[in-house]
C-alpha cells in the first residue's frame, strides 16, 4: 500500500538519538531516508554497547531502521561537492550538529535555501539557534536537568533523577517529525521550503504543562513527589504482596468505587476524603489507610478486582514483560527484520496506525556505507566509474 511520505527524499545528517529518531519515523512513513555517515566510524551510536549482535550495536539498530547509509568524508572537497548535489535534489534535510557546524561545512540555511528553495531544513539542537545558551552542547541528560524534568523525578527525599528512557531526545525527535510534516503541508501551498529551529530545551518546557501551571499560579516550583500526582489522589503506585501496581483515580465517582472494591466503604464518607481537593490536602492520612490494605493481595488479585469495578489500574511491567505482552504483539509493536550481519533483529513497531496509508518498517538498520553506490546512482545518476573515482580519492 502507498505510504504518506512516498516520494519524499530526506537527507539525514543526524547522529545519536534525537535526529535519528525523527528520521526513523519519516522512513517508516515512506520517505526515502539517506543517512550520511563518516567513513569508518559512522554514527557515534554504532559504538554504543554492549550489547552488540554480531558486532552491530543494539542501540544503533533500535533507531535506524527504514534508512539507507551513505558515507561522505566531509573534510574532502569532492565529498562537499557531492553533498551539494544531494542537497539540490532533496526535499528535507535534517541535522543535529551544534549551531554553526553546517555553516562551517558551507551549508548553512541561507546557502542551502539558494541551492534548493523547496528544501525543508530541520535543525535539532540542545538549546536552539537563538538565546544566550545557543552555543552550548546538549545531550539528553543535560537537557532533562536544564529543562526541569529531573527536578520533578525521583524520591521526594532523594536526589533528582532523569527519566529511565531518553525522553528529552525522543520527544525532540517526535517534535521535529511533526515540524517537518507541517513544513511539507506549508510547501504544498507556497511552493517554498523553510527552516525548522528545534530546541530540545524548548520541548522539555512544553512538556511541563500543568507543572509549569502550578508555578505560574503560585510562584512556587513543584518538587519531586515520587509516583504521586500533585493535584490528584489516589493516583500513584502501590506495593502489593508480589509487586507493584498503578491506580489512577480520576474523579470522585472512581474514589467511591475504589472504596467499595477494597471493602472500605467508610473511606468514601470520611470528611477528609469526600472530594479530590480534600484527598489531596489529606494525602498522608489517605496513604496510611490504603497502603496496608494494598499489601493484603497480589498484583493480579488487585487488578482483577479493580478492573471489574471499572477502575483504571495496571501492573508495573519490566521492559522484557512489555516487549512480550500479548497486547503489544497484537498491535504489531514488535517487528522482526532481517539484518545482513546481525540476522533476525527485533525492533519496536510503528505506533501511528493509519487505516488507508499505514507506515511500516521497510528496511533493516543499515551497515555503514551499505548503500553509498546505490544512492549516488539513484539520486544523482552517477556512474559506477564516477563512484569508484570518489572512493579512490577518499571522498566516500
C-alpha beads as a LAMMPS data file, in Angstrom:
LAMMPS data file: protein, C-alpha beads

396 atoms
395 bonds

1 atom types
1 bond types

-500.0 500.0 xlo xhi
-500.0 500.0 ylo yhi
-500.0 500.0 zlo zhi

Masses

1 110.0

Atoms # bond

1 1 1 0.000 0.000 0.000
2 1 1 1.180 3.587 -0.536
3 1 1 2.630 5.380 2.464
4 1 1 2.027 9.024 3.388
5 1 1 5.576 10.150 2.587
6 1 1 6.243 8.086 -0.535
7 1 1 8.448 10.095 -2.900
8 1 1 9.848 12.426 -0.216
9 1 1 13.657 12.463 -0.238
10 1 1 15.269 13.019 3.164
11 1 1 18.939 13.774 3.674
12 1 1 19.711 12.616 7.205
13 1 1 22.800 14.305 8.666
14 1 1 21.975 13.343 12.256
15 1 1 23.543 11.069 14.820
16 1 1 22.978 9.697 18.314
17 1 1 19.231 9.791 19.167
18 1 1 17.011 12.872 18.681
19 1 1 17.724 13.260 14.967
20 1 1 17.827 9.554 14.104
21 1 1 14.516 9.018 15.927
22 1 1 12.937 11.732 13.767
23 1 1 14.296 10.334 10.515
24 1 1 13.316 6.790 11.507
25 1 1 9.720 7.987 11.793
26 1 1 9.987 9.649 8.380
27 1 1 11.351 6.419 6.901
28 1 1 8.632 4.298 8.487
29 1 1 6.066 6.565 6.813
30 1 1 7.558 6.030 3.368
31 1 1 10.232 8.700 2.941
32 1 1 13.471 7.723 1.205
33 1 1 15.863 8.473 4.062
34 1 1 19.573 8.559 3.249
35 1 1 21.752 8.640 6.349
36 1 1 25.048 10.490 5.811
37 1 1 27.796 8.950 7.955
38 1 1 31.512 9.363 8.476
39 1 1 33.636 6.748 6.710
40 1 1 34.979 4.023 9.001
41 1 1 33.337 5.378 12.207
42 1 1 29.764 6.273 11.229
43 1 1 27.146 7.405 13.724
44 1 1 28.502 7.550 17.291
45 1 1 25.891 5.029 18.403
46 1 1 27.442 2.301 16.247
47 1 1 29.918 2.059 19.131
48 1 1 27.371 2.255 21.962
49 1 1 27.304 -1.007 23.875
50 1 1 27.338 -3.735 24.880
51 1 1 25.106 -5.344 23.882
52 1 1 26.245 -5.969 20.316
53 1 1 24.741 -8.546 17.948
54 1 1 27.471 -9.989 15.720
55 1 1 29.333 -6.717 16.139
56 1 1 26.322 -4.474 15.500
57 1 1 25.177 -2.138 18.281
58 1 1 21.716 -2.914 19.657
59 1 1 21.372 0.806 20.444
60 1 1 22.081 1.834 16.837
61 1 1 19.765 -0.803 15.398
62 1 1 16.896 0.321 17.642
63 1 1 16.607 3.744 15.955
64 1 1 17.994 3.416 12.428
65 1 1 15.688 1.083 10.523
66 1 1 13.906 2.262 7.335
67 1 1 17.039 4.148 6.168
68 1 1 19.947 3.745 3.778
69 1 1 23.547 4.568 4.728
70 1 1 25.891 6.643 2.568
71 1 1 29.385 7.573 3.733
72 1 1 30.878 11.001 2.993
73 1 1 34.186 12.385 4.224
74 1 1 33.114 15.991 4.748
75 1 1 36.758 17.060 5.075
76 1 1 37.263 16.221 1.403
77 1 1 36.311 18.830 -1.248
78 1 1 34.832 16.203 -3.578
79 1 1 32.598 14.969 -0.761
80 1 1 31.348 18.521 -0.204
81 1 1 30.552 18.821 -3.915
82 1 1 28.643 15.544 -3.713
83 1 1 26.771 16.756 -0.646
84 1 1 25.780 19.906 -2.519
85 1 1 24.315 17.847 -5.330
86 1 1 22.389 15.717 -2.829
87 1 1 21.029 18.862 -1.154
88 1 1 19.888 20.213 -4.512
89 1 1 17.716 17.139 -5.108
90 1 1 16.411 16.554 -1.544
91 1 1 13.041 17.549 -0.101
92 1 1 14.157 17.557 3.537
93 1 1 17.493 17.923 5.310
94 1 1 17.702 17.024 8.991
95 1 1 20.815 17.789 11.061
96 1 1 21.575 17.875 14.771
97 1 1 25.066 19.355 14.901
98 1 1 25.853 22.172 17.292
99 1 1 24.755 25.540 15.858
100 1 1 27.328 26.831 13.403
101 1 1 28.571 23.431 12.236
102 1 1 26.585 23.368 9.000
103 1 1 27.880 26.876 8.260
104 1 1 31.432 25.578 8.731
105 1 1 30.752 22.988 6.007
106 1 1 29.466 25.777 3.771
107 1 1 25.840 24.655 4.007
108 1 1 24.076 26.951 6.470
109 1 1 20.386 27.564 5.874
110 1 1 20.877 30.750 3.854
111 1 1 23.189 28.882 1.481
112 1 1 21.036 25.789 1.012
113 1 1 17.949 27.957 0.550
114 1 1 19.646 29.431 -2.507
115 1 1 20.646 25.975 -3.750
116 1 1 17.189 24.479 -3.258
117 1 1 14.347 26.897 -2.394
118 1 1 11.939 23.972 -1.813
119 1 1 14.185 22.341 0.775
120 1 1 12.890 21.950 4.335
121 1 1 15.887 22.412 6.628
122 1 1 15.323 20.940 10.096
123 1 1 17.971 21.756 12.682
124 1 1 17.751 19.949 16.028
125 1 1 19.974 21.266 18.827
126 1 1 20.121 21.304 22.594
127 1 1 19.212 24.936 23.159
128 1 1 18.159 26.287 19.751
129 1 1 19.815 28.782 17.423
130 1 1 18.988 31.903 19.435
131 1 1 19.412 32.959 23.043
132 1 1 22.362 33.113 25.458
133 1 1 22.778 29.318 25.681
134 1 1 22.517 28.595 21.962
135 1 1 26.180 27.609 21.586
136 1 1 26.140 25.048 24.425
137 1 1 26.203 21.303 23.692
138 1 1 23.062 19.412 24.618
139 1 1 22.675 15.737 25.449
140 1 1 19.547 14.105 26.871
141 1 1 20.899 14.005 30.436
142 1 1 21.831 17.693 30.321
143 1 1 18.527 18.784 28.830
144 1 1 16.379 16.791 31.277
145 1 1 18.195 18.604 34.071
146 1 1 18.147 22.059 32.498
147 1 1 14.523 21.620 31.435
148 1 1 13.164 20.998 34.933
149 1 1 12.076 17.395 34.371
150 1 1 14.780 15.904 36.623
151 1 1 13.712 18.208 39.470
152 1 1 10.284 16.522 39.339
153 1 1 11.538 12.933 39.078
154 1 1 12.580 10.651 41.920
155 1 1 12.013 10.141 45.621
156 1 1 10.934 13.296 47.491
157 1 1 13.754 12.716 49.978
158 1 1 16.369 11.706 47.425
159 1 1 18.328 13.244 44.566
160 1 1 16.796 14.259 41.222
161 1 1 16.634 11.567 38.554
162 1 1 16.430 11.528 34.790
163 1 1 13.590 9.572 33.232
164 1 1 14.623 5.980 32.519
165 1 1 14.297 6.306 28.737
166 1 1 15.987 9.163 26.880
167 1 1 12.784 11.149 26.709
168 1 1 14.388 14.550 26.012
169 1 1 15.916 13.137 22.836
170 1 1 12.848 11.138 21.858
171 1 1 10.379 13.981 22.406
172 1 1 12.618 16.304 20.383
173 1 1 12.668 13.717 17.588
174 1 1 8.877 13.490 17.662
175 1 1 8.505 17.282 17.628
176 1 1 10.945 17.535 14.719
177 1 1 8.906 14.922 12.841
178 1 1 5.764 16.994 13.420
179 1 1 7.535 20.172 12.332
180 1 1 8.680 18.555 9.083
181 1 1 5.161 17.347 8.316
182 1 1 3.825 20.863 8.925
183 1 1 6.505 22.350 6.688
184 1 1 5.643 19.859 3.928
185 1 1 1.994 20.916 4.169
186 1 1 3.010 24.576 4.025
187 1 1 5.189 23.867 0.982
188 1 1 2.187 22.398 -0.813
189 1 1 0.586 25.841 -0.519
190 1 1 3.584 28.147 -1.000
191 1 1 5.958 26.046 -3.073
192 1 1 8.771 27.062 -0.726
193 1 1 10.706 25.263 1.974
194 1 1 11.647 26.764 5.338
195 1 1 13.882 26.331 8.349
196 1 1 12.788 24.460 11.486
197 1 1 14.747 25.515 14.580
198 1 1 14.021 22.688 17.030
199 1 1 15.386 23.070 20.564
200 1 1 15.422 20.085 22.908
201 1 1 15.110 22.502 25.830
202 1 1 12.009 24.098 24.300
203 1 1 10.443 20.647 24.026
204 1 1 11.098 19.956 27.709
205 1 1 9.458 23.232 28.714
206 1 1 6.448 22.388 26.541
207 1 1 6.172 19.072 28.402
208 1 1 5.926 20.752 31.802
209 1 1 2.260 21.688 31.126
210 1 1 0.414 21.606 34.473
211 1 1 3.671 21.621 36.452
212 1 1 4.522 24.970 34.891
213 1 1 0.901 25.951 35.522
214 1 1 1.360 25.288 39.246
215 1 1 4.385 27.590 39.272
216 1 1 2.562 30.306 37.302
217 1 1 -0.397 30.110 39.686
218 1 1 1.529 30.026 42.987
219 1 1 5.019 31.328 42.344
220 1 1 6.341 28.124 43.928
221 1 1 8.230 25.438 41.990
222 1 1 6.669 21.965 42.184
223 1 1 9.018 19.384 43.673
224 1 1 9.576 15.638 43.476
225 1 1 6.665 13.536 44.690
226 1 1 7.804 10.079 43.664
227 1 1 4.885 8.442 41.849
228 1 1 2.252 10.654 43.409
229 1 1 0.393 13.317 41.439
230 1 1 0.448 16.923 42.667
231 1 1 -3.265 17.589 42.077
232 1 1 -4.995 14.155 42.076
233 1 1 -5.098 11.352 44.642
234 1 1 -5.126 8.385 44.823
235 1 1 -3.154 8.457 41.577
236 1 1 0.066 6.601 42.307
237 1 1 1.959 3.338 42.700
238 1 1 1.070 0.846 45.427
239 1 1 3.023 -2.121 46.699
240 1 1 1.183 -5.444 46.761
241 1 1 2.208 -8.873 48.055
242 1 1 4.245 -9.742 44.956
243 1 1 4.972 -6.465 43.161
244 1 1 3.585 -3.048 42.326
245 1 1 0.541 -1.654 40.573
246 1 1 -0.555 1.798 39.484
247 1 1 -4.003 3.058 40.435
248 1 1 -5.463 6.124 38.721
249 1 1 -8.467 7.693 40.426
250 1 1 -9.606 10.462 38.075
251 1 1 -12.774 11.623 39.847
252 1 1 -14.865 11.272 42.991
253 1 1 -17.051 8.539 41.490
254 1 1 -13.950 6.430 40.939
255 1 1 -12.916 7.085 44.522
256 1 1 -16.174 5.669 45.837
257 1 1 -15.738 2.636 43.583
258 1 1 -12.222 2.084 44.936
259 1 1 -13.522 2.183 48.494
260 1 1 -16.213 -0.390 47.680
261 1 1 -13.794 -2.684 45.835
262 1 1 -11.336 -2.529 48.735
263 1 1 -14.104 -3.333 51.220
264 1 1 -13.819 0.019 52.993
265 1 1 -16.960 1.998 52.134
266 1 1 -16.395 4.143 55.195
267 1 1 -13.476 5.875 53.481
268 1 1 -15.863 7.379 50.935
269 1 1 -17.860 9.093 53.689
270 1 1 -14.841 10.308 55.639
271 1 1 -14.968 14.114 55.534
272 1 1 -11.222 14.168 54.839
273 1 1 -11.602 12.222 51.586
274 1 1 -15.001 13.012 50.053
275 1 1 -13.651 15.215 47.238
276 1 1 -10.430 15.173 45.315
277 1 1 -9.360 18.525 46.788
278 1 1 -9.898 17.137 50.303
279 1 1 -7.982 13.973 49.439
280 1 1 -5.053 15.981 48.115
281 1 1 -4.990 18.058 51.309
282 1 1 -5.080 14.893 53.421
283 1 1 -2.829 12.775 51.234
284 1 1 -0.713 11.362 54.080
285 1 1 -3.728 10.216 56.065
286 1 1 -5.185 8.539 52.994
287 1 1 -1.911 6.769 52.204
288 1 1 -1.680 5.475 55.766
289 1 1 -5.052 3.767 55.268
290 1 1 -4.590 2.465 51.730
291 1 1 -1.005 1.188 51.796
292 1 1 -1.508 -1.655 54.339
293 1 1 -4.728 -2.705 52.592
294 1 1 -2.973 -2.947 49.231
295 1 1 -0.414 -5.296 50.787
296 1 1 -3.150 -7.792 51.581
297 1 1 -3.468 -9.035 47.970
298 1 1 -1.279 -9.873 44.966
299 1 1 -0.953 -7.579 41.979
300 1 1 -3.162 -9.827 39.861
301 1 1 -5.852 -10.027 42.549
302 1 1 -5.998 -6.248 42.816
303 1 1 -6.007 -5.757 39.051
304 1 1 -8.897 -8.193 38.608
305 1 1 -10.826 -6.586 41.469
306 1 1 -10.295 -3.000 40.334
307 1 1 -10.882 -3.649 36.638
308 1 1 -14.135 -5.435 37.481
309 1 1 -15.192 -2.194 39.167
310 1 1 -14.242 -0.199 36.052
311 1 1 -11.196 1.401 37.644
312 1 1 -8.001 2.251 35.718
313 1 1 -5.077 0.240 37.052
314 1 1 -2.090 -1.675 35.765
315 1 1 0.936 -3.678 36.772
316 1 1 4.441 -2.205 36.777
317 1 1 5.949 -4.257 33.959
318 1 1 9.597 -4.741 33.141
319 1 1 10.908 -3.952 29.658
320 1 1 11.040 -7.680 28.959
321 1 1 7.450 -8.177 30.075
322 1 1 6.045 -5.368 27.937
323 1 1 8.030 -6.494 24.877
324 1 1 6.369 -9.927 25.197
325 1 1 2.933 -8.604 26.223
326 1 1 0.127 -10.093 24.048
327 1 1 -1.377 -6.617 23.632
328 1 1 1.870 -5.283 22.177
329 1 1 2.280 -8.307 19.918
330 1 1 -1.312 -7.936 18.700
331 1 1 -0.623 -4.281 17.833
332 1 1 2.485 -5.130 15.781
333 1 1 4.645 -3.101 18.151
334 1 1 7.425 -5.685 17.969
335 1 1 8.673 -6.327 14.439
336 1 1 11.383 -8.682 13.182
337 1 1 13.687 -7.542 10.368
338 1 1 16.460 -9.491 8.696
339 1 1 19.781 -7.709 9.119
340 1 1 22.625 -8.596 6.710
341 1 1 25.071 -9.132 9.583
342 1 1 23.103 -9.457 12.833
343 1 1 20.476 -11.792 11.397
344 1 1 16.889 -11.664 12.653
345 1 1 16.608 -8.497 14.744
346 1 1 13.556 -7.408 16.705
347 1 1 12.733 -3.692 16.799
348 1 1 9.806 -1.680 18.089
349 1 1 6.967 -1.126 15.632
350 1 1 5.172 1.910 14.216
351 1 1 2.854 3.459 16.836
352 1 1 0.730 5.588 14.459
353 1 1 -1.829 3.255 12.916
354 1 1 -3.231 4.762 9.692
355 1 1 -6.139 2.821 8.187
356 1 1 -5.529 3.561 4.486
357 1 1 -1.848 4.545 4.184
358 1 1 -0.110 2.747 7.044
359 1 1 3.549 3.089 7.818
360 1 1 5.839 0.085 8.150
361 1 1 9.391 -0.914 8.983
362 1 1 10.709 -1.164 5.433
363 1 1 14.471 -1.694 5.789
364 1 1 16.703 -3.192 8.467
365 1 1 19.209 -0.874 10.136
366 1 1 21.929 -0.327 7.519
367 1 1 25.529 -1.400 7.605
368 1 1 27.919 1.543 7.481
369 1 1 28.028 2.807 3.891
370 1 1 25.950 -0.119 2.683
371 1 1 24.017 1.961 0.141
372 1 1 26.609 4.535 -0.929
373 1 1 26.837 3.459 -4.571
374 1 1 23.108 2.735 -4.783
375 1 1 22.081 6.201 -3.530
376 1 1 24.580 8.100 -5.679
377 1 1 23.358 6.185 -8.708
378 1 1 19.665 6.741 -7.954
379 1 1 19.703 10.313 -6.623
380 1 1 22.485 11.772 -8.783
381 1 1 22.543 9.385 -11.761
382 1 1 26.252 8.903 -11.044
383 1 1 28.029 6.166 -12.979
384 1 1 29.776 3.267 -11.294
385 1 1 33.083 4.642 -12.567
386 1 1 32.388 8.034 -11.012
387 1 1 31.546 6.403 -7.684
388 1 1 34.788 4.423 -7.854
389 1 1 36.786 7.609 -8.506
390 1 1 35.287 9.258 -5.407
391 1 1 36.016 6.124 -3.419
392 1 1 39.637 6.044 -4.567
393 1 1 40.036 9.768 -3.810
394 1 1 38.932 9.248 -0.186
395 1 1 35.740 11.259 -0.512
396 1 1 33.453 8.340 0.412

Bonds

1 1 1 2
2 1 2 3
3 1 3 4
4 1 4 5
5 1 5 6
6 1 6 7
7 1 7 8
8 1 8 9
9 1 9 10
10 1 10 11
11 1 11 12
12 1 12 13
13 1 13 14
14 1 14 15
15 1 15 16
16 1 16 17
17 1 17 18
18 1 18 19
19 1 19 20
20 1 20 21
21 1 21 22
22 1 22 23
23 1 23 24
24 1 24 25
25 1 25 26
26 1 26 27
27 1 27 28
28 1 28 29
29 1 29 30
30 1 30 31
31 1 31 32
32 1 32 33
33 1 33 34
34 1 34 35
35 1 35 36
36 1 36 37
37 1 37 38
38 1 38 39
39 1 39 40
40 1 40 41
41 1 41 42
42 1 42 43
43 1 43 44
44 1 44 45
45 1 45 46
46 1 46 47
47 1 47 48
48 1 48 49
49 1 49 50
50 1 50 51
51 1 51 52
52 1 52 53
53 1 53 54
54 1 54 55
55 1 55 56
56 1 56 57
57 1 57 58
58 1 58 59
59 1 59 60
60 1 60 61
61 1 61 62
62 1 62 63
63 1 63 64
64 1 64 65
65 1 65 66
66 1 66 67
67 1 67 68
68 1 68 69
69 1 69 70
70 1 70 71
71 1 71 72
72 1 72 73
73 1 73 74
74 1 74 75
75 1 75 76
76 1 76 77
77 1 77 78
78 1 78 79
79 1 79 80
80 1 80 81
81 1 81 82
82 1 82 83
83 1 83 84
84 1 84 85
85 1 85 86
86 1 86 87
87 1 87 88
88 1 88 89
89 1 89 90
90 1 90 91
91 1 91 92
92 1 92 93
93 1 93 94
94 1 94 95
95 1 95 96
96 1 96 97
97 1 97 98
98 1 98 99
99 1 99 100
100 1 100 101
101 1 101 102
102 1 102 103
103 1 103 104
104 1 104 105
105 1 105 106
106 1 106 107
107 1 107 108
108 1 108 109
109 1 109 110
110 1 110 111
111 1 111 112
112 1 112 113
113 1 113 114
114 1 114 115
115 1 115 116
116 1 116 117
117 1 117 118
118 1 118 119
119 1 119 120
120 1 120 121
121 1 121 122
122 1 122 123
123 1 123 124
124 1 124 125
125 1 125 126
126 1 126 127
127 1 127 128
128 1 128 129
129 1 129 130
130 1 130 131
131 1 131 132
132 1 132 133
133 1 133 134
134 1 134 135
135 1 135 136
136 1 136 137
137 1 137 138
138 1 138 139
139 1 139 140
140 1 140 141
141 1 141 142
142 1 142 143
143 1 143 144
144 1 144 145
145 1 145 146
146 1 146 147
147 1 147 148
148 1 148 149
149 1 149 150
150 1 150 151
151 1 151 152
152 1 152 153
153 1 153 154
154 1 154 155
155 1 155 156
156 1 156 157
157 1 157 158
158 1 158 159
159 1 159 160
160 1 160 161
161 1 161 162
162 1 162 163
163 1 163 164
164 1 164 165
165 1 165 166
166 1 166 167
167 1 167 168
168 1 168 169
169 1 169 170
170 1 170 171
171 1 171 172
172 1 172 173
173 1 173 174
174 1 174 175
175 1 175 176
176 1 176 177
177 1 177 178
178 1 178 179
179 1 179 180
180 1 180 181
181 1 181 182
182 1 182 183
183 1 183 184
184 1 184 185
185 1 185 186
186 1 186 187
187 1 187 188
188 1 188 189
189 1 189 190
190 1 190 191
191 1 191 192
192 1 192 193
193 1 193 194
194 1 194 195
195 1 195 196
196 1 196 197
197 1 197 198
198 1 198 199
199 1 199 200
200 1 200 201
201 1 201 202
202 1 202 203
203 1 203 204
204 1 204 205
205 1 205 206
206 1 206 207
207 1 207 208
208 1 208 209
209 1 209 210
210 1 210 211
211 1 211 212
212 1 212 213
213 1 213 214
214 1 214 215
215 1 215 216
216 1 216 217
217 1 217 218
218 1 218 219
219 1 219 220
220 1 220 221
221 1 221 222
222 1 222 223
223 1 223 224
224 1 224 225
225 1 225 226
226 1 226 227
227 1 227 228
228 1 228 229
229 1 229 230
230 1 230 231
231 1 231 232
232 1 232 233
233 1 233 234
234 1 234 235
235 1 235 236
236 1 236 237
237 1 237 238
238 1 238 239
239 1 239 240
240 1 240 241
241 1 241 242
242 1 242 243
243 1 243 244
244 1 244 245
245 1 245 246
246 1 246 247
247 1 247 248
248 1 248 249
249 1 249 250
250 1 250 251
251 1 251 252
252 1 252 253
253 1 253 254
254 1 254 255
255 1 255 256
256 1 256 257
257 1 257 258
258 1 258 259
259 1 259 260
260 1 260 261
261 1 261 262
262 1 262 263
263 1 263 264
264 1 264 265
265 1 265 266
266 1 266 267
267 1 267 268
268 1 268 269
269 1 269 270
270 1 270 271
271 1 271 272
272 1 272 273
273 1 273 274
274 1 274 275
275 1 275 276
276 1 276 277
277 1 277 278
278 1 278 279
279 1 279 280
280 1 280 281
281 1 281 282
282 1 282 283
283 1 283 284
284 1 284 285
285 1 285 286
286 1 286 287
287 1 287 288
288 1 288 289
289 1 289 290
290 1 290 291
291 1 291 292
292 1 292 293
293 1 293 294
294 1 294 295
295 1 295 296
296 1 296 297
297 1 297 298
298 1 298 299
299 1 299 300
300 1 300 301
301 1 301 302
302 1 302 303
303 1 303 304
304 1 304 305
305 1 305 306
306 1 306 307
307 1 307 308
308 1 308 309
309 1 309 310
310 1 310 311
311 1 311 312
312 1 312 313
313 1 313 314
314 1 314 315
315 1 315 316
316 1 316 317
317 1 317 318
318 1 318 319
319 1 319 320
320 1 320 321
321 1 321 322
322 1 322 323
323 1 323 324
324 1 324 325
325 1 325 326
326 1 326 327
327 1 327 328
328 1 328 329
329 1 329 330
330 1 330 331
331 1 331 332
332 1 332 333
333 1 333 334
334 1 334 335
335 1 335 336
336 1 336 337
337 1 337 338
338 1 338 339
339 1 339 340
340 1 340 341
341 1 341 342
342 1 342 343
343 1 343 344
344 1 344 345
345 1 345 346
346 1 346 347
347 1 347 348
348 1 348 349
349 1 349 350
350 1 350 351
351 1 351 352
352 1 352 353
353 1 353 354
354 1 354 355
355 1 355 356
356 1 356 357
357 1 357 358
358 1 358 359
359 1 359 360
360 1 360 361
361 1 361 362
362 1 362 363
363 1 363 364
364 1 364 365
365 1 365 366
366 1 366 367
367 1 367 368
368 1 368 369
369 1 369 370
370 1 370 371
371 1 371 372
372 1 372 373
373 1 373 374
374 1 374 375
375 1 375 376
376 1 376 377
377 1 377 378
378 1 378 379
379 1 379 380
380 1 380 381
381 1 381 382
382 1 382 383
383 1 383 384
384 1 384 385
385 1 385 386
386 1 386 387
387 1 387 388
388 1 388 389
389 1 389 390
390 1 390 391
391 1 391 392
392 1 392 393
393 1 393 394
394 1 394 395
395 1 395 396
